[in-house]
Amino acid sequence: MRRDAQRQKLFSRRAAILAGAQASVLAALTARMYQLQILEADRYLVLADENRINLRLLAPMRGRILDRFGIVLADSQPSYQLVIVAEQAGDVAATLDALGTLIEVSESDRRRVLRDIRRTHPFVPVLVRPNLSWDEMARIEVATPELPGVSVEPGVTRHYPFGETASHVVGYVAAVSEPELTGDPLLELPGFRIGKVGVEKSQDTELRGIAGTSQIEVNAFGRVIRELTRVTGKPGQDVVTSIDVSMQEFATRRCGAEQSVASVLLDAVTGDVLALVSVPSFDPVPFSTGLTSAMWQDLANDPRKPLSNKVIAGTYPPGSTFKPVVASAALSAGVLTPQTSITCPGYLSLGSATFHCWRHGGHGTLRLRDAIKKSCDVFFYETARRVGIDRLAAMADRFGFGDVLGLDIPGERSGLIPSREWRLAAGETTWTQGETVIAGIGQGSVLATPLQLATMVARLVTGRTVSPRLVRADGLMPPGGDLAPPDFAPLGVDPHVLGLVLDGMNAVVNEQGGTAYAARITEPDFAMGGKSGTSQVRHISEYEREHGVRKARQVPWKERDHALFVAFAPVDAPRYVCATVVEHGGGGSAVAAPICRDILLEAQRRDPARRVPEGYAVAHLVRPTPLHPGG
């Protein structure tokens, strides 16, 4: 009996302990459930929604690029793109083979598709080919029942209506490279493109717009079930350039007769770049849609450098086009007057060195006006020697040489104006008079871009520090011209000095004996003034000087002299300036001057600085209709 009582007591105690433990566990579970379902319900609801709902960015419609009158230079257009879903296609390689019988699927496209499929979920669409033509799209749509997992979807592609004509101005867009990723999630969108060169790059942030968003519901594997909400993004801003596309087309055609040319037309009052031509050019579309390796090699290996914007990135010895700067420096320093005479026997001896004039036998005794008119080298050798390199460099700086001008597209180079400081910075201590002398005719270490040469002339004719611009912050050109052109600071050179130099440049073109008289404009109201230049690419030996220099056609193209010309018009009230460099073209007055003449004559007839042409198809700043909400 006692033993049974003890057993009963022990069992009761254990039962009580077990019941207590169960009660404790139940209480803990209840407390936890209360915490989860009542106290922290909102938090876990959010976490659940984050697993169930994904927020995706939608690429905005890229803004347009327009010329000064509203003509579209770049916009976005609807297109068709081919995609494939791996889990639906099954044998992806076989499907790509089948597609290859309908449209072109290159080996690089094939490798990219297979690589992307390995990197993504099997239910995620992978791009096979963008920018399908209508015929390609139709062939695929007809064969869709036999092509599981393949579909044609709407897309947007960048369109450049003027192609090669404006490519160095507008630039192009291309896929984002890894170094360009900044943490902006928009840049990580598949297929998103940004500006790489030209206005597309310099104004990329404005053109890009603000992304839209799409809320989608997904299952545990990330498969899209449905779209919950969509917020349309903000399209990019339209950008208005200073370009007059009709002048751009004319200048491109005019320069196309030569192998390699850089030419720029400026409004001297506002600094607007009205035409900017670099020949040869390139087609911007393949850069946007996908450039093949063969196309890239052809462009990169072309000795004429079609990818280089030679107006801003080409640096050349300015040759005799630099003489107006030398004359301005000498007149300003008082080491020369309009009546100062210098005799040119055909050479200048300086110590043991001899510096030759371009005219064998010399020009005789000359004053400044005739020295500019006939482009006498000896006159400017001696003038530069009297001025000295420091004062010459200071005047060149006033005219915009030796530093970037700040044009609003990337890639501009500074050129070079040698000086004692430059020589010291290079680790050398001596500067010789011979270097000063050769700088007096724009040779030696002197380098300039065609844009700097045009800016020099604009500053000469206005007496102000004109700066070129390619983007018009004030929008489209109003009828009658800009009401308030930029108020550029004074150049700081006596107007009388500038007048003397311009008078000499007028004589270059409009008086018999001037180096460019044959290229004059015969219509008096449109007459131009200018300065020719020929810069040596190779050294001319004493033997050649004695026995005759070979004709240009007898010299390999890469060894021929560069032909240069700078000009302004009309002479009585200059408004337009033009600078042209024909690489390895020979004589400036014979080759480059006629190009400037034709461009300036056409500019004056059209007069894009003052009026909108009649019948011009002017666009309004209206957004293109997006292909679908959010772009």
TIGU-943748 format. One record per residue (C-alpha): residue number from 1; x, y, z; residue in one letter. Coordinates in steps of 0.2 Angstrom, whole numbers, plus 2048, in hexadecimal, padded with zeros to 3 digits. Layout:
N
> pos|c1|c2|c3|code
> NUM|X|Y|Z|a
...
REM end
This chain:
631
> pos|c1|c2|c3|code
> 1|800|800|800|m
> 2|80E|80C|805|r
> 3|817|808|7F5|r
> 4|808|80B|7EA|d
> 5|805|81C|7F3|a
> 6|817|821|7F0|q
> 7|815|81C|7DE|r
> 8|805|826|7DC|q
> 9|80E|835|7E5|k
> 10|81D|834|7D9|l
> 11|811|833|7CA|f
> 12|807|842|7CF|s
> 13|817|84C|7D2|r
> 14|81D|847|7C0|r
> 15|80C|84B|7B9|a
> 16|80C|85C|7C1|a
> 17|81D|860|7BB|i
> 18|819|85A|7A9|l
> 19|809|864|7AA|a
> 20|812|873|7B0|g
> 21|81F|871|7A2|a
> 22|811|870|795|q
> 23|808|87F|79C|a
> 24|819|889|79B|s
> 25|81B|884|789|v
> 26|80A|888|785|l
> 27|80B|899|78D|a
> 28|81C|89C|784|a
> 29|813|897|773|l
> 30|805|8A2|777|t
> 31|810|8B1|77C|a
> 32|81A|8AF|76C|r
> 33|80A|8AD|761|m
> 34|804|8BD|76A|y
> 35|814|8C6|766|q
> 36|814|8C0|754|l
> 37|802|8C2|750|q
> 38|7FD|8D1|75A|i
> 39|80D|8DB|75F|l
> 40|817|8D9|750|e
> 41|80A|8D5|743|a
> 42|80E|8E4|738|d
> 43|820|8E1|738|r
> 44|81E|8CF|732|y
> 45|811|8D4|725|l
> 46|81D|8E0|71D|v
> 47|82A|8D2|71D|l
> 48|81E|8C6|715|a
> 49|819|8D3|708|d
> 50|82C|8D6|704|e
> 51|82E|8C4|700|n
> 52|81E|8C3|6F6|r
> 53|81F|8D4|6ED|i
> 54|82E|8DB|6E3|n
> 55|830|8ED|6DE|l
> 56|838|8EE|6CD|r
> 57|83F|8FE|6C4|l
> 58|838|903|6B3|l
> 59|844|90C|6A7|a
> 60|83E|91D|6A3|p
> 61|83C|923|691|m
> 62|84C|92C|68C|r
> 63|84B|93F|687|g
> 64|84E|945|676|r
> 65|85C|94F|66F|i
> 66|857|95D|663|l
> 67|85F|96A|658|d
> 68|85D|97D|65B|r
> 69|84D|97D|651|f
> 70|845|96D|659|g
> 71|84A|960|64C|i
> 72|84D|94F|654|v
> 73|85F|949|655|l
> 74|85C|93B|661|a
> 75|84C|933|668|d
> 76|845|922|66E|s
> 77|83A|918|663|q
> 78|830|908|666|p
> 79|838|8F8|660|s
> 80|837|8E5|661|y
> 81|842|8DA|66B|q
> 82|844|8C7|66B|l
> 83|844|8BE|67C|v
> 84|845|8AC|681|i
> 85|83F|8A3|692|v
> 86|84A|894|695|a
> 87|83E|88A|69F|e
> 88|831|88B|691|q
> 89|83D|889|683|a
> 90|845|878|689|g
> 91|854|876|67E|d
> 92|85A|888|67D|v
> 93|868|884|670|a
> 94|85C|87B|665|a
> 95|850|88A|666|t
> 96|85E|896|661|l
> 97|862|88B|652|d
> 98|850|88C|64D|a
> 99|850|89F|64F|l
> 100|860|8A0|645|g
> 101|856|899|636|t
> 102|84A|8A8|637|l
> 103|855|8B7|63C|i
> 104|867|8BA|63F|e
> 105|86D|8B4|650|v
> 106|880|8B7|650|s
> 107|88C|8AC|65A|e
> 108|88F|8BA|666|s
> 109|87C|8BB|669|d
> 110|87B|8A8|66C|r
> 111|889|8A8|679|r
> 112|882|8B7|682|r
> 113|870|8AF|683|v
> 114|877|89E|68A|l
> 115|882|8A8|696|r
> 116|873|8B3|69C|d
> 117|868|8A3|69E|i
> 118|875|89B|6A9|r
> 119|875|8AB|6B4|r
> 120|863|8AD|6B6|t
> 121|853|8A3|6BC|h
> 122|84C|898|6AE|p
> 123|83C|8A2|6AE|f
> 124|844|8B3|6AB|v
> 125|843|8B9|699|p
> 126|854|8BB|691|v
> 127|857|8C7|682|l
> 128|85C|8BF|672|v
> 129|85C|8CD|665|r
> 130|856|8DF|668|p
> 131|850|8EB|65A|n
> 132|847|8DE|64F|l
> 133|842|8E4|63E|s
> 134|830|8E2|639|w
> 135|834|8D4|62D|d
> 136|83E|8CB|63B|e
> 137|830|8CD|647|m
> 138|823|8C7|63B|a
> 139|82D|8B7|637|r
> 140|82F|8B3|64A|i
> 141|81D|8B6|64E|e
> 142|817|8AA|640|v
> 143|823|89D|647|a
> 144|81F|89F|659|t
> 145|814|88F|65B|p
> 146|824|885|657|e
> 147|82F|890|662|l
> 148|82B|88D|674|p
> 149|831|89A|680|g
> 150|834|8A6|672|v
> 151|82B|8B7|672|s
> 152|82C|8C8|66A|v
> 153|82A|8D6|676|e
> 154|829|8E9|674|p
> 155|838|8F4|678|g
> 156|840|905|676|v
> 157|84F|909|66B|t
> 158|859|919|669|r
> 159|857|920|658|h
> 160|863|92C|64F|y
> 161|85A|934|640|p
> 162|86A|93C|639|f
> 163|875|92D|63C|g
> 164|887|931|638|e
> 165|884|944|634|t
> 166|882|948|647|a
> 167|88A|93A|650|s
> 168|899|943|657|h
> 169|88D|950|65E|v
> 170|87F|945|664|v
> 171|889|936|669|g
> 172|881|925|66D|y
> 173|87B|91B|67B|v
> 174|881|909|680|a
> 175|87F|8FC|68E|a
> 176|886|901|69F|v
> 177|897|8FA|6A2|s
> 178|89D|8F4|6B3|e
> 179|8A8|903|6B7|p
> 180|899|90F|6B4|e
> 181|88E|907|6C1|l
> 182|88C|914|6CF|t
> 183|87F|90B|6DA|g
> 184|870|913|6D1|d
> 185|865|904|6CF|p
> 186|85E|90B|6BE|l
> 187|870|907|6B7|l
> 188|86E|8F5|6BB|e
> 189|85E|8F2|6B1|l
> 190|861|8E5|6A3|p
> 191|863|8EE|693|g
> 192|864|8FF|69A|f
> 193|86E|90B|690|r
> 194|878|91B|694|i
> 195|880|929|68A|g
> 196|892|925|685|k
> 197|898|934|67B|v
> 198|892|944|675|g
> 199|882|94D|67B|v
> 200|87B|93B|680|e
> 201|889|93A|68D|k
> 202|88B|94C|693|s
> 203|878|94E|696|q
> 204|875|93C|69B|d
> 205|86D|940|6AC|t
> 206|860|94C|6A4|e
> 207|85C|940|696|l
> 208|85B|931|6A1|r
> 209|84B|935|6AA|g
> 210|844|92E|6BB|i
> 211|840|91B|6BC|a
> 212|82F|915|6BE|g
> 213|82A|906|6CA|t
> 214|820|8F6|6C8|s
> 215|81A|8EC|6D7|q
> 216|818|8D9|6D3|i
> 217|813|8CA|6DD|e
> 218|81E|8BB|6DC|v
> 219|81E|8AA|6E3|n
> 220|82B|8A1|6EE|a
> 221|836|89E|6DF|f
> 222|835|8B0|6D8|g
> 223|82A|8AC|6CA|r
> 224|81E|8BB|6C6|v
> 225|80C|8B8|6C9|i
> 226|805|8C9|6C6|r
> 227|808|8DC|6C5|e
> 228|800|8E5|6D4|l
> 229|804|8F7|6D0|t
> 230|80E|902|6C4|r
> 231|815|914|6C6|v
> 232|81A|91C|6B5|t
> 233|82B|923|6B5|g
> 234|830|935|6B0|k
> 235|837|936|69E|p
> 236|848|93F|69C|g
> 237|849|951|697|q
> 238|84B|956|685|d
> 239|85C|95F|682|v
> 240|85D|96D|675|v
> 241|86E|96F|66C|t
> 242|874|97E|663|s
> 243|876|973|653|i
> 244|86D|979|643|d
> 245|86B|968|63B|v
> 246|869|96F|62A|s
> 247|87A|977|62B|m
> 248|881|967|633|q
> 249|87B|95D|624|e
> 250|882|96A|618|f
> 251|893|96A|621|a
> 252|894|957|621|t
> 253|891|956|60F|r
> 254|89E|963|60B|r
> 255|8AB|95B|616|c
> 256|8A7|94A|60F|g
> 257|8B2|94D|600|a
> 258|8C2|94C|60A|e
> 259|8C9|93C|614|q
> 260|8CA|944|625|s
> 261|8C3|955|62A|v
> 262|8BE|95F|639|a
> 263|8B3|96E|637|s
> 264|8A9|979|643|v
> 265|89D|987|640|l
> 266|89A|993|64F|l
> 267|88E|9A2|652|d
> 268|89B|9AF|657|a
> 269|88F|9B9|662|v
> 270|887|9AA|66C|t
> 271|894|99D|66B|g
> 272|888|991|664|d
> 273|88F|982|65B|v
> 274|884|982|64B|l
> 275|88D|973|642|a
> 276|89B|968|648|l
> 277|8A1|95B|63C|v
> 278|8AF|94E|63E|s
> 279|8B2|943|62E|v
> 280|8B1|935|62D|p
> 281|8A3|931|639|s
> 282|89B|922|640|f
> 283|889|91B|641|d
> 284|883|91C|653|p
> 285|875|90F|652|v
> 286|880|8FF|653|p
> 287|888|906|663|f
> 288|876|907|66B|s
> 289|870|8F6|664|t
> 290|880|8EC|665|g
> 291|891|8EF|65C|l
> 292|899|8E0|655|t
> 293|8AB|8DC|657|s
> 294|8AF|8DE|645|a
> 295|8A6|8EF|644|m
> 296|8B0|8F5|653|w
> 297|8C1|8EF|64B|q
> 298|8BD|8F8|63B|d
> 299|8B9|909|644|l
> 300|8C7|907|651|a
> 301|8D5|903|643|n
> 302|8CF|910|637|d
> 303|8DE|91D|635|p
> 304|8D2|92B|632|r
> 305|8CB|928|644|k
> 306|8B8|929|641|p
> 307|8B4|927|654|l
> 308|8BE|936|658|s
> 309|8B5|947|659|n
> 310|8C4|950|651|k
> 311|8BC|961|653|v
> 312|8BF|960|666|i
> 313|8CB|952|668|a
> 314|8D6|954|659|g
> 315|8E6|95F|65D|t
> 316|8F0|966|64E|y
> 317|8FE|973|64C|p
> 318|8F3|982|647|p
> 319|900|988|63B|g
> 320|8FD|999|633|s
> 321|8EB|99A|63B|t
> 322|8F4|99E|64B|f
> 323|8FC|9AE|643|k
> 324|8ED|9BA|649|p
> 325|8F1|9B5|65B|v
> 326|904|9BA|658|v
> 327|8FF|9CA|650|a
> 328|8F3|9CF|65E|s
> 329|901|9CB|66B|a
> 330|90D|9D6|661|a
> 331|902|9E5|65F|l
> 332|8FC|9E4|671|s
> 333|90E|9E3|678|a
> 334|913|9F2|66D|g
> 335|921|9E8|664|v
> 336|918|9EA|654|l
> 337|90E|9F8|64B|t
> 338|904|9F7|63B|p
> 339|912|A01|633|q
> 340|920|9F5|639|t
> 341|92A|9EE|62A|s
> 342|933|9DD|62A|i
> 343|93C|9D6|61B|t
> 344|93A|9C4|616|c
> 345|948|9BD|60C|p
> 346|940|9AC|60D|g
> 347|948|9A7|61D|y
> 348|94D|9AC|62F|l
> 349|95E|9A8|636|s
> 350|95F|9A6|649|l
> 351|970|9A0|64F|g
> 352|974|991|646|s
> 353|962|98D|641|a
> 354|959|993|632|t
> 355|946|994|631|f
> 356|93E|995|620|h
> 357|92F|99E|619|c
> 358|922|994|60F|w
> 359|926|99E|600|r
> 360|937|99A|5F9|h
> 361|940|9AB|5F5|g
> 362|935|9B4|602|g
> 363|928|9C2|602|h
> 364|934|9D1|603|g
> 365|930|9DF|60F|t
> 366|91F|9DE|617|l
> 367|914|9E7|624|r
> 368|907|9DE|62F|l
> 369|8F8|9DF|624|r
> 370|901|9D7|615|d
> 371|90A|9CB|620|a
> 372|8F9|9C4|626|i
> 373|8F3|9C5|614|k
> 374|901|9BB|60C|k
> 375|905|9B1|61C|s
> 376|917|9B5|61C|c
> 377|920|9A9|628|d
> 378|930|9B4|62B|v
> 379|925|9C3|630|f
> 380|91D|9B8|63E|f
> 381|92E|9B0|643|y
> 382|935|9C1|646|e
> 383|925|9C7|64E|t
> 384|924|9B8|65A|a
> 385|937|9BB|65F|r
> 386|933|9CD|664|r
> 387|923|9C8|66D|v
> 388|92B|9BA|677|g
> 389|923|9AA|67C|i
> 390|91B|9B0|68C|d
> 391|911|9BE|685|r
> 392|90D|9B3|676|l
> 393|906|9A5|681|a
> 394|8FC|9B2|68C|a
> 395|8F4|9B8|67C|m
> 396|8F0|9A7|676|a
> 397|8E8|9A3|687|d
> 398|8DC|9B2|684|r
> 399|8D7|9AB|674|f
> 400|8D3|99A|67B|g
> 401|8E2|990|677|f
> 402|8EB|984|683|g
> 403|8DC|97E|68D|d
> 404|8CB|976|68B|v
> 405|8BD|982|686|l
> 406|8B0|979|690|g
> 407|8A5|973|682|l
> 408|896|969|689|d
> 409|89B|958|682|i
> 410|8A9|94D|688|p
> 411|8BA|94A|680|g
> 412|8C0|95C|67D|e
> 413|8D3|95D|67D|r
> 414|8DD|96D|683|s
> 415|8EA|96E|675|g
> 416|8FB|976|67A|l
> 417|902|987|67B|i
> 418|915|985|67F|p
> 419|91C|991|68C|s
> 420|92B|992|698|r
> 421|91F|98C|6A6|e
> 422|91A|97D|69B|w
> 423|92D|979|698|r
> 424|931|97A|6AB|l
> 425|922|96F|6AF|a
> 426|92A|962|6A2|a
> 427|93A|962|6AC|g
> 428|944|96C|6A0|e
> 429|94C|97D|6A4|t
> 430|950|985|693|t
> 431|945|98E|687|w
> 432|94D|993|676|t
> 433|949|9A1|66B|q
> 434|947|994|65D|g
> 435|938|98D|665|e
> 436|930|99E|667|t
> 437|933|9A1|654|v
> 438|92B|991|64F|i
> 439|91C|994|65A|a
> 440|91A|9A4|651|g
> 441|913|99B|642|i
> 442|909|98E|64C|g
> 443|915|980|64B|q
> 444|921|977|657|g
> 445|918|973|667|s
> 446|908|97D|663|v
> 447|8F9|973|662|l
> 448|8E6|978|661|a
> 449|8D6|970|65D|t
> 450|8CA|976|64F|p
> 451|8BE|97C|65D|l
> 452|8CC|987|664|q
> 453|8CF|98E|653|l
> 454|8BD|993|650|a
> 455|8BC|99A|662|t
> 456|8CC|9A5|65E|m
> 457|8C3|9AC|64F|v
> 458|8B3|9AF|659|a
> 459|8BC|9B9|666|r
> 460|8C5|9C3|659|l
> 461|8B5|9C9|651|v
> 462|8AC|9CC|661|t
> 463|8BA|9D2|66D|g
> 464|8B2|9C7|67A|r
> 465|8B7|9B6|682|t
> 466|8AA|9AC|678|v
> 467|8A8|99A|67E|s
> 468|8A0|98D|673|p
> 469|891|984|679|r
> 470|887|975|672|l
> 471|879|974|67E|v
> 472|86C|982|67E|r
> 473|866|984|690|a
> 474|859|991|68A|d
> 475|851|985|67E|g
> 476|84B|986|66C|l
> 477|851|995|661|m
> 478|843|9A2|661|p
> 479|83F|9AB|651|p
> 480|84A|9BA|64F|g
> 481|859|9B2|658|g
> 482|85D|9B2|66B|d
> 483|857|9C1|674|l
> 484|865|9C1|681|a
> 485|875|9B9|67A|p
> 486|882|9B5|687|p
> 487|88C|9C4|68E|d
> 488|89D|9BE|68C|f
> 489|8AB|9C7|695|a
> 490|8B6|9D3|68B|p
> 491|8C5|9CB|683|l
> 492|8D1|9D8|68A|g
> 493|8D9|9DC|679|v
> 494|8D8|9EE|672|d
> 495|8CA|9EE|664|p
> 496|8D6|9F8|659|h
> 497|8E3|9E9|65A|v
> 498|8D5|9DD|655|l
> 499|8CF|9E8|647|g
> 500|8E1|9E8|640|l
> 501|8E2|9D5|640|v
> 502|8D0|9D3|639|l
> 503|8D5|9DF|62B|d
> 504|8E4|9D4|626|g
> 505|8D8|9C4|627|m
> 506|8CC|9CD|61B|n
> 507|8DB|9D0|60F|a
> 508|8DF|9BE|60F|v
> 509|8CF|9BA|607|v
> 510|8C9|9C9|5FE|n
> 511|8D8|9D1|5F6|e
> 512|8E3|9CA|5E8|q
> 513|8F3|9C3|5EF|g
> 514|8EA|9BD|5FE|g
> 515|8EE|9AA|602|t
> 516|8DB|9A6|600|a
> 517|8D5|9B2|5F3|y
> 518|8D0|9A4|5E8|a
> 519|8C4|99E|5F6|a
> 520|8BB|9AF|5F8|r
> 521|8A8|9B1|5F9|i
> 522|8A4|9BB|5EA|t
> 523|893|9C1|5F1|e
> 524|898|9D2|5FA|p
> 525|88B|9D1|608|d
> 526|891|9BF|60C|f
> 527|8A4|9C2|60B|a
> 528|8AF|9B9|617|m
> 529|8C0|9BD|61F|g
> 530|8CC|9AF|624|g
> 531|8DD|9A8|627|k
> 532|8E5|999|61E|s
> 533|8F1|98D|626|g
> 534|8FB|97E|621|t
> 535|903|974|62F|s
> 536|912|968|62C|q
> 537|910|956|630|v
> 538|922|951|62B|r
> 539|932|95A|62B|h
> 540|938|961|61A|i
> 541|94A|95E|617|s
> 542|956|96B|610|e
> 543|958|960|600|y
> 544|946|961|5FD|e
> 545|946|974|5FF|r
> 546|954|975|5F3|e
> 547|94D|969|5E6|h
> 548|93B|96C|5E9|g
> 549|92E|964|5F5|v
> 550|925|955|5EF|r
> 551|913|958|5EA|k
> 552|905|953|5F6|a
> 553|900|945|5EB|r
> 554|911|93E|5EB|q
> 555|912|93D|5FE|v
> 556|908|92F|608|p
> 557|8F8|936|60F|w
> 558|8FE|935|621|k
> 559|90D|940|61D|e
> 560|904|94E|615|r
> 561|902|95F|61D|d
> 562|8F2|963|626|h
> 563|8E7|971|61D|a
> 564|8DF|97E|628|l
> 565|8D4|98D|626|f
> 566|8CB|998|632|v
> 567|8BE|9A5|62D|a
> 568|8B0|9B1|632|f
> 569|8A1|9B9|628|a
> 570|89A|9C5|623|p
> 571|8AA|9D0|623|v
> 572|8A0|9E0|628|d
> 573|897|9D8|637|a
> 574|89E|9C7|63B|p
> 575|891|9BB|642|r
> 576|897|9AA|63D|y
> 577|8A8|9A2|63E|v
> 578|8AF|992|637|c
> 579|8BF|988|63A|a
> 580|8C3|979|62F|t
> 581|8D2|96D|630|v
> 582|8D4|960|622|v
> 583|8E0|953|628|e
> 584|8EF|950|61C|h
> 585|8E5|95B|610|g
> 586|8F4|965|60A|g
> 587|8F2|978|608|g
> 588|8E6|981|613|g
> 589|8E1|98E|606|s
> 590|8DE|982|5F9|a
> 591|8D5|974|603|v
> 592|8CE|97A|613|a
> 593|8C9|98C|60E|a
> 594|8BC|987|601|p
> 595|8B4|97C|60E|i
> 596|8B3|98B|61A|c
> 597|8AC|996|60C|r
> 598|89E|98A|607|d
> 599|899|988|619|i
> 600|899|99A|61E|l
> 601|890|99F|60E|l
> 602|882|992|612|e
> 603|881|998|624|a
> 604|87E|9AA|61E|q
> 605|871|9A5|612|r
> 606|868|99A|61F|r
> 607|86C|9A6|62E|d
> 608|868|99A|63C|p
> 609|86F|9A6|649|a
> 610|861|9B2|646|r
> 611|851|9AA|63F|r
> 612|848|999|63E|v
> 613|848|993|62C|p
> 614|837|994|623|e
> 615|82F|983|621|g
> 616|83A|97B|62E|y
> 617|832|96C|636|a
> 618|834|973|648|v
> 619|82F|966|656|a
> 620|828|96C|666|h
> 621|82E|966|677|l
> 622|821|958|678|v
> 623|826|947|67F|r
> 624|825|938|674|p
> 625|817|92C|679|t
> 626|81E|91E|684|p
> 627|81C|90C|67C|l
> 628|814|907|68C|h
> 629|812|90F|69E|p
> 630|823|911|6A6|g
> 631|82C|911|695|g
REM end
